[in-house]
Amino acid sequence: MVRHLVTRLYGGSWLLALWLLLTAVLVLEWEPSGARLEVGTVSPQDIRTPERVTYRSEVRTLRELERVASAVRPIYFPPDRSQAIRQSSIALAIATYLDAVRADPYADAESKAAYIAALQPVHFDTEITQLILALSEEQWRVVVSETQRVVDVQMRGEIKEADLPIVLRNLPNQLSVSLTKEQEQVVTAWAGGLVLPNTFLDSERTEQARTTAREAVASTEITLAKGQIIVREGDIITPEQVEALHTLGLQQPARPIGKILSTTVFLLFMVLVLALYINRVYPEHWDNPRTMGLILMLLVGFALGARLLMPDHKFMTYLLPTSTAAMLLGVLLGVDIAIVVTIVLSLIVGFITDSIEMISYTFISGIIAALVLWRVERLGVFVWTGLLVGLTNMGIMLAFALQDVPYNWMDIAAKGGMALLNGALSASLALIGFYVLSNFLGITTFLQLLELAHPNHPLFRELQMKAPGTYHHTIIVSNLAERAAETIGADMLLVRVGAYYHDVGKSLNPHYFIENQTDGVNFHDALDDPYESAEIILGHVSEGLRLAHRHKLPRRIRDFIAQHHGTTCVTWFYHKACEQSGETKIDSAPFRYPGPKPQSRETAILMLADTVEATSRAIKPAGAVEVDELIRKIIVTKLGDGQLDECSLSLRDLDKIRQAFLDVLQGIYHPRLVYPEERKENRSLVAPVPAALTSEAPAPQP
């Protein structure tokens, strides 16, 4: 319970630290030398270019794009002829209505004016209404004819909505000169109410024309010579000058509050996902401060490098060795974690640069590095990985560079050189970090394990010479443990090497351990003190740790020495002490190993393999059924004693381990042929087999 609480608190503190550090790197303003200048402010000093530079001016390019787009004339649909016919029909209908109103013998003038006022869609005011009623029949016929002619002529022409006021204003100039002033007023009012726009903007074709015009515009390039004055003292800052200052890295744009909030939230969710992955998939790393410290250091360090190099440096951007993180994590912690951290780092780089090219550059090269350099058996693999990463970087850079036409071959060559150098730099840093961090962080590397697995290692050689029985025991245990590790996906080499050294403490007092008592003499019989015997037996763990420290064995190998017995009890001497004291139960503390219990799958596998090998050697099961029963009993006993509570083995893992042990032990305790008596005579020259090596030999004491 306490350990679980500590683990949760530690995990939370790591999560908070990573989030705060990444937020600080991405959000905090890092002011460059020189004052911040905004558009419209006055420059307090002359500012010159520190180096010759050619860049594409977005300000001038956008201005040119706007100019050519605005120069494209709007495109309209052709005039709608049906609308002219419709308006002429309406004019005729209105004429018929007005004829009826004028000729109504029963309506007075006031009623007729009301009828005309209700007319739609043309509205006549009071003055025009009076003129309509006052005109003679002959004058009225001329008005009707002229109105129909004017409406038909105007509606057959092109009338745009924007031009309608001009058309209406010029309408009197289109009337017959023979009209009286009163007739002209009526025709103007009548026809003006019927003349409408008949051609409208074709938005799609207009936008297509503008797009075509924009596409023909090339990016505007500006070249600034070294020492050229960009801004003079007293100048009012223009957008072009701000762009030049930003391109040269002489000014950092102000970061809006929205950007700060979005960055903070983005990093929070990204760190949460990373933490959830490590906590669920690699719980042994989650509560390891050294491992988590390495991940934090790499993420924050490369995020800091990306913030420094990528936004404003055209060529240095391609030199940031982000693949180093993937290489280091691949060889130190595993390819899965390396890939996940590479994804996170790629997202950070993309957030800083706002560039799909840099996301691809970081992600693809990192994945290649993690997949190639996940297992280091020779140092030459660093060289090949660096070369492959460099070539990958060049390929990604070239894929994006070829999109920009015309090509700037000088820039492409410079970027390609940086990309290739990136691979060499990444591999070099990974190689240095491989040696420095593996020792400093207590991480056992593949090369270290290979070196420790060599039979000529001084400590392993000492075990062979002083305790041959224990040495033979470790060989069998290593075979059992390695097979079990393979079946559940644990670290096979780590388990094998851990098995080699787990009992090195027995080399100091080898004859007190049953496997080394070849002459049949049990030294514990002479002691006749279960407490002293237990102290010697338990002491092989502490003595083994002392030897491991002296020979500078890695921490993960020392864990096998400390944890392979957990907190189990030496039952043989415990029961002997009970018999001597006349009690059925006494304090078991003097007879228990100090622990801790196995903390990883690998150390738990070794505990089970060690117990299974020792027990099977003592009992000598007759066949597969007895071997299987023995293995099951040992696993159940360890579970019941709580020895496997602090490792991440599942019940499914335990069943696979049981089957792996059974497969190996069947090869040792398989049935043997019994030769007939008469065939013994034919083997009279063969030396007799010692009883201690046959199945009839008495079982050794626990």
N, C-alpha and C positions, 0 to 999 in steps of 0.2 A: 504493500500500500504506500509506504513512504517512498520507496524507489520509484513507483509509478508517478507519484506527485512530483518528485524531483525531476523526473524525465519530462513531464509536461511543462514544468516551470522553465527548465532549460530550453526546451523546444520553443516555448513562447518568447523567451529572451533572444534566442537566435533569430527568430522570425522578425521581431521588432527591430533588432540591430540592422539586419539586412535591408529592411524596408526604409529605415531612417537614413542609412548611409547612401543607398541608391537614390532616394529622394533628394538628399543634399547634393549629390553629384549632378543630377539632371536638372534641378530646379534653381539652385543658387546662381546668382549673377556673378560672373567672373569678368570684372571690368578690365579691358585692355588698356595699354598706355594711351593717353590722349583723352580729351573730353568727349562726352556724348553729344552728338549734334543731331538735331531733328530738323525736318523740313520746315522752312520759314524762320528758323532761328538765325542769329548772327554769329559768324565764326570769330572766336577771340584770337585766332592765330593762323599763320600759314601752315598748311599740311601738305607734305610732299610724299610721293610714292617711294617706299623703301626698296622696291625692285621692279624690274620690267615685268609687265603682266599684260596678257591679252585675255579678255573675257567677253562673254555674250551679255549684252546689256538688255535685261528684261524691260527696263523702263522705256528705252528707245524703241525696242521691238514692239512693245504693246502700243506705243504711240503711233508707230507706222501702221500697225494692224488696224487701229481705230480709223486712221486717215483713209486707208484704201477701202475699208468697209463703208465708211460714210460717203465715199465718192461714187459708190454704186447707186444708180438711180433706181427707185422703187419700180417694180414690175406689177402691172395691173392686168386684171382680166379684161377681155374685149367688152364693149358696151352691150348691155342686155337689151336686145331688140324687143323682146316680149314686154319689157317694162314700158317702152315707148307706146306700144299698142294699148297696154292697159291704161296708161295715163290719158291717151286720146279718147278712149272709151269713157273714162270718167268725165272728161271735159264735155263729151256729147250728152252724157246722162245729166250733168248739171245744167246744161243748156235747156234740155227738155223740161227739167223741173222748174227752172226760172221762167220758161215760156208759160207754163201752167199757172205759176203764181201771178205773173203780169196780166194774164188774161182772165183771171178769176173775177166774175162780175159781182159776186156776193161778198167779197172781202174788202174791207176798207184799207186805207194806206197803212194804218198801224198794224193790222193783222198780217198784211203782206210783208211788212218789215220783220215781223216776228218769225214768219215762215222762212225768210231768207237767212235770218240770224241762226236758225237751227240747222242750217245746211252743213254737211260734212262731205269730204275732208277739207274743203276750202272754206275759210272763214272770212266773211266780208264785214268791215266795220260799218258804222252808221252812215258815214258820208258816202261810201261806195254803194251801200244799199239804196240810199235816196237817188243816186245817179242811175242805178239799174232801173228803178221804177219810173224815173223821169224821162228816160230816153224814148224817142219815138220808135215805132216798129221798124222803120227803115234803118234808123241808127242802130237799133238793137241787133238786126240781122248782120250788120257790118261787124259789130262787136263779137258776136258769136263766131262768125267765120274767121275773123282775125285771131281770136283766142285759140281756136282749133289749129290754125296754121302755125302759130308760134309754139304751142305745146309740141306739135309733131316735129317741127324743125329742131327745137332745142333737145328733145329727148332722143332724136336720132344721132346727135353729136355725142362726144365723150365728155361726161360731167363727173369729175372726181369730187369726193366729199369735201376735200380741202378747197376746191375751186368753186363750190356752190355759191358762196356769198358774192364772188366776182360775177358769176353768170347772172344772178338775180339783179345785181347792181347795173349790169349792162343791158338788161331786158328792154327798157324803153327804147334803146337804140336799134332794136330789132323790129320795131313796129312800123306799120305803113305810115308814110308822111301825110296821108289823106285823112287820118283820124283827127277828130276834134280833141280838145283837151280832156273833155269828160269821157269820151270813148277810150282815150289812151289810159286814163286812170283806172277804168273798169277792167280793160284787157290786162294791164300790168298786175293788178291785184288778183285777177282770176288766174292768169297763166302762171304767176309767181307761186301760187299755192299748189300748182300741179307739177312744176319742174323739180325733179329730184335727182340725186346722184345715181348714175346707171353703170358705173365701172368702179370696181373695188380692188384693194391691194391683194396681190397674190403673195402671201407671206412666205410660203414654202419656196417658190422660185426665187423670190428676192433674197431669202437667207442663203439659198444655194449659190446664188451669184456672189454674195458677200463672202461666203466660205471659200469659194474658188479664188476670189481676189486675195483673201488672207493667206491661202496656201501658197500663193505665188511670192509671198514676201519672205525673204531670207532673214535669218537672225542677224541682228546688228552687232557687229564686233567692235570693241573699243580697245585700243592699245595705248597703254600708259608707259612712258619711258621712265627709267629710274631717275629719281630726283625731280620729276615733273610736279608742278604745283597742282594739287587737286582742288584745294580750297584756299582762297586768299583771306587774309584778315579783313574783317568787315563785310565779307560776302554774305548775302542772304542765302541760306542753304537750299539747294534744289534737290528734287528726287534723284537726278543723275549723280550728284555728288554723294548723297547718302549711300547709293548703290555702290559707288566706287570705294568708299570707305569700308563698307561691309565686305566687299570682295577681297580687299587687301587685309582684312582682319584688324582694321584700325578702329572698328566700332562694333559693339555688340548691340543687336536690336533689343528694345525693351520687351520684357516677357509679360504678357497680359495675365491677369488673375485667372482667366479661364484656362490658359495653358498650364498654369501651375496646378490648378485643381485636377485637370484631366491627367496630368503626369502623375500626380500623387495617387489618384484612384487606379490608374493603369498599373503602377508599380505594386500597389497593395494586392490587387487580384493576381498579378503574375507571381509574386512571392508566396501568396497563399497556395496557389496551384503547385508550385515547386515544393513547398513544405509538405503539402498533403501527399505528394508522390513519394518523397523520401521517407516520410513517416510510415506510409502503408507498405511500400515495396521494400525499403531497406531500413527497417527499424533499428538494426545494429549500428547504422551510421547516424541515425537521428539523435541518439543520446551519447554520441562520441564527440566531445568538444573539438578534438583535433581534426576529425574529418569535416565537420560542419564549418570549422574555422577555415579550412582550405577552400571549400566552396564559396564561402563569404569573401575571402581574400581575392579569389580569382574573379568573381563577378564584379565586385566593387572596383578592383584594380583595372580591369579591362573597360568597364564603364567609364572610369575616370580617363583612361587613355583615349577612348572614343570621343569623349567630350572635348578633350584638348586638341586632338588631331583632325577629327573628321569634318566639323562644320565649315571651316574656313581655309583648309589646306588642300589644294587640288590634287597634289601628288602624294603627300604624306598620308593621306587617307588610306591608300593601298598598302602602306607599310605596317599598319597596326597588326601585330601578330596574335590575333584572336584565336587562331588555331592552336596556340600553345595551351590554352585552357582545355580544349578537347583532348589533346595528347596527354596532358598530365592526368586528367581525371580518368581517361581510358586505361592508362597503365597502373594508376594507383588505386582507383575505386571501382572501375568496371565500365564497360562500353555503354551500358544503359544510362547511367548517371551522366556520362560524358555527352551523350546525345541530348538528353533533357536540358542540361545546362547550356549546351550550344544553342538550342532553340530559344531559351530565355535570353541569352546574350545577343542573338540575332534580332530579337524584338527590341531590345534596348538600343542597339545600333540603329535600327530602323526608326525608332522614336526620336533619336538624336538627329539623324541626317534627313529624315523624311524622304528616303530614297530606297526604291525597290532594288536598285543595283547593289547597294551596300548590304541590304538584308540578304540577298542571294549570295553575295561575296562572302559574308560571314558564315551563313548557314551551310552552304554546300562544302566549302573548304573545311569547316569544322566537322561535318559528318564524315567526310573522306578521312580526315585525320583520326577520328575516333575509331572508325571501322578498320583502318589499316594498323594503327599503333595501339592495339588493345592488349597485346601480349608480347612482351619484350624478351626474346630468347637470345638475341644478339644485338650488340650496339649498332650494327650496320643498318638495322631497321629504321633507326632515327634518320639516317641519311636518305634512304629511299622514301620515307614518309615526307620529309621536307621537300624533296624534289617533286613528288606527286602533288603535294599541296601547292607548291609554286606554279606548276603547270596548270592545275585546276584554277588557281587565281587568275592566271593569264587568260585562260579560256573564258571565264566569266566576264572579265574586264573587256575582252575583245567582243564578246557577244553584245554588250551594251554600247560599246564605242562605235560599232559599225552602224548603229541606228542614226547617228548624227552625220548628215551629209551637208557640205563636203567634208571629207576626212582631214583631220589635223594629224598627220603622221608623226610629227615631232611629239605631240602630246601622247599619242598612242604608244610610241616607243618608250617614253619616260614612264608612263603608267605600267607598261609591261615589265620594265626593269624593276620597278617597285614591287609589283605582284610576285615576280620570281624571287626577289630578295626576301619577301615576306615569308615564303616557304622555308628558306634557309634559316632566317631569324627565329621562326616559330620552332623549328626542330632543335636549334641550338639552345634556346631557352628551356624547351621541354627536357632536353638531356641534362642540363644543369639542375633544373628543378627536380628531376627524377632522383638524383643523388642527394641533393640538399633536403628536399621535403620528405623523402622516404625515411631518412634518419631523424630529422627534426620532429616530424609529426608521428613518428612511430609506426609508419605504414610499411608493411613487409612487401617487397616487390618480388616479381617472378624470378628475377636473376638471383636475388638473395636466397630464395627457396631452393633454386637449383644448386647453388653453392653449398647450402646446408645439407642437401640430400646426398652429397658426395660421400662415399664411405670412408674417405680419408680425412674427414673433418676431425680435428684433435679430440673433441669431446665424444663424438660418436665412436672414434677409434678406441678411446679409453673404455667405453662401455663394452665393446667387443672383447677387449683383452681381460678386463677385471670381472665382468659379469656375463659370460657367454650365454648362460641360460636366459637372462633378461634380454640380451641382444636377440636371441632366437624368438623370444616372446614378442618383442617389438616388431620384428619382421612380419610375423603372422598378424599382429594387431594392425599394422599398416596396410596389409592386403585387405583385411576385413573393412577397415575404415575407408579406404580408397574406393572400394566397390560400392559401399553404402553412399558415399558422397556423390559418386557418379549418378546413382539412381535418383537422387533428389535434387541434383543441380547445385550442390555445394562445391567448395573449392577443393578439388581432389589433391592437388600438389600440397596445399597447405595442410590438409589432414595427414597426408603421408609423412611430411617432415615433422609435424607435431607428434605423430606416433613414434618416430625415431627417437625423439628426445624426451618423451614424457616421463620415462623412468630412469633418467641419467643419475638421479640421486642415489639409486641402488648401488652404483659403482663404488661408493665409499664403504658400505657394509654389505657386500654381495652375499656372504654366506648366511645372513639372517633371512634370506628370502628363498622360498622353497624351490624355485626353478634353478637356483644355483647350487643346491645341496646334492651334488652328484654322488657323493660317497655314502649317502644315507644317514649322515649325522645331522641332527636338527639342533642348531646352536641355542634355540629357545629352551630346550629341555634343560640345559645347564643353568640358564638364568632362573628358571622356576619363579619368575615374577611377571605376571601378565602386564603390570603397569610399565615396567621397563621394556618388555617386549613390544608393547603397543607404542611406546615412545620411539623405539628404533624404527618400527614399521611406518608410523606417521611421519617420522623425520625425513623419509626419502623425498617428500615433497619440498620441504624447506631447504634441504641440502641440494636438491635439484635446481631450485630457484637460485641458490647461491652460486652454483656452478654455471648456470645460464647467464647470470650477471657477469661473472668473471670472464666468460667466453663471448660476451656481448651478443647473445642471442636476441633477436627482435622480440618486441613485446608480445606479438601474436603467438610466437612459439612458447614464450614463458607462460602464456595463458593456458596452454595445454598441460604444462607441468602442474600449475596451481589448481586447475579445475577438473582434472581427469578423475578424481575421486569425489569431488564435490564436498559434501559434509557427511559422507557415509560413515558408518561405524565399523570398526574392526571386530566383528562379532565373535571370532574364535577366542580372542583374548578377553573380550568383554564377558563371555559366558564362563570362561575359566576364572576370572576375578569374582564372578557371582558365586561359583562353587567354593572358592577359597574363603569367601566372606560368610558363606552360609545363607546368603540372601538370594531371593529370586530376581531382585531388581536393584541396581545401584546407579549412581550418577554415570551417565555414558559420555560426559564431556571429555575425560582423558582418553577415550577410545575413538573419538571422532576426528576426522580430518578437518583442518581449519577452513577449507573452501577457498574461494567461493564456489557456488554451484555453477555449472556450465552456463556461460553467457551468450554463446553463439551456437549455431547448428553444428559447426565443425568440432568444437570441444565436446558437445553432447554426443556426437557420433563416436568420438574417441572413448568417452566414458563407457558407452555400451559395448564397443568392440573390445575394450580392455577386460571388462567383466566377463563377456561371453567367451573370450579366448581362455582366460584363467580357469573359469568354471568348467568349460568343455575339456580342458586338459586334465583337470582333476577327476571328473566324472567319467570321461571317455564314453560318450553315448554310442550305442550300437548301430544306429541307423538314422535315416532322415527324419523319421517320426520323433525319435528321442531328441535329436538336435533341434528340431522345430519347437518341441515342447520346452526345451531348455531356454531357447532364445525368448520365447513368449513370456516365460516366467520371469526372466531377468528384466525385460522391458516393463512388465506390470509392476515388479518390485520397485524399480527406479521411479516410476510414475507415482506409486503409492507413497514413497518416501519423499516426494516433492523435489527430487534432484533435477527434474526437467522443467521446473516451473519458470525459470528465468531465461530460457532459450526460446527460439521461435519455431521449434519443431511441431508440426501438426500430427494428428493421428494418422493421416494418410502417409506422411513422411515416415512415421514409425513403422507402418506396415511395409513400406518399400525397403526400409533398412533391415527389417526382419528377413525379408525374402533375399536380400543381398547377402546377409550373414549366412543364411541357409545354403545358398549356392556355393559359397566359398568353403564352408565347413563340410559339405557333402564330399568335396574333393579330398578332404583329410580323413574323414571317418567313414569312407565308403566300405562296403563289405569286402572281405578278402577270402581268397580260396584256401581251403584247408587241405593240405597235402596228405595222401594216405601214408600209413606207417611204412609201407615197403619203400616208398620213395625217399624216406629219410636215410635209408642205407646208401642211396646213390649220392647223398649230400654229406657224407661222413667227413669229407675234407673241409667243409665249410665251418668256420668258427661259430660256436653257439652264440645265440642272441642273448644279451643280458636281460634278466627278468625285468629290469627297470624300464626297458624299452618295449615291452610287449604288453598286450592288453590284459595279461594275467597279473601284471605288477600291481602291488597294493596301491590304493589311491593315496596320493600325497595329502598331507594335512593342509587345511585351509590356511 
